Amino acid sequence: TRIGPKWYRGARRHGLVIGCCVTGIKTQSGDSPLQQLGPKAEDVSKPHVNPIFVFFRFLIGTICATYFFLVPIYMWIKDKIVPQGRPI
């Protein structure tokens, strides 16, 4: 079933996928195969915090968050302008 908003007509040229839901059924009983991988291991003995890298990650994250905030607003406005039946 469709779980996206009415104004989203399935256009994906902008890279935003709205209303994507994935479900599944485990075919065999027992533990999940992911539990067989074991615990996660991470070396935290030497924390390497480079301020330039932190700033770069912050900047990229802010740009991406702004994009994914503005695209739905753009799609909603475009839905109000473009008539039904025409691709947006």
N, C-alpha and C positions, 0 to 999 in steps of 0.2 A: 504494500500500500504506500501511497505517497505521503510523506511527512513534511514536505517543504511548504513554504508560504505560497499563497495564491499568486503573488506577483512574480515568483521565480518560475520561468518557463523552461528551465533546463539548459540555458545557455552556459557554456563552460569556457568560452574564449578568454575570459578574464582570469581563469584559474581558480575560481571559487566554486566549491561543490556544497550545495545546501541540501540538507535532508537526506544524507547518506547514512543508512543504518545497515549494519551487517550482523546477521545472526547465524547460528549453526547448532548442530546437534552432535554430541560426542557419540561416535559409533560403537565404542567398546567401553565396558565398565572398568573401573579402577582409577588409579591416579592419572593425572594429566601428564602428557609427555614433557611438558615444561618443568614439572617438578623433578624430573630425572636429570636435569642439567646441573643441579647442585646450587649452592649459594653463590651470590655474586662476590667477586673479589675485586678490590680496588686498592691501589697503593696510595695511601694518604700520608706516608711518612715525610714526603717533601712537597709541601703545597707550593705550586708554581703559579703565582698570581702576577701576571704581567698587566700593568694598568692600561697599556695601549690595547691589548687584547680584550680586556674587560670593557673598555669604552667602545671598541669596534662591535662587540657582541650586543651591547646596549643600543648602539645606533641601528644596527641591522634589525634587532627586535622591535624597536620603535617604528621603523619604516614598515615592517611587515604588519605590525598591529594596526597602524594607521590605514594601510591598504585594505586589510580585512574588515576594518570598521567602515570605510567609505564605500567599498564596492556594493554591499547590500543597499545602502542609501541610494547610490547611483542606479542600481537595478530597479528599485522601487519607483524612482522618478521616471526612469525610462519606460516602465510598465504603464505609467499614467499617460505618457505621450504616444507611444507606439500602439496602434489598434490591435485588438485580439486577432489571432490568426496569422499575424506577421511575426517572423522571428525577431527577437530582440538581441 
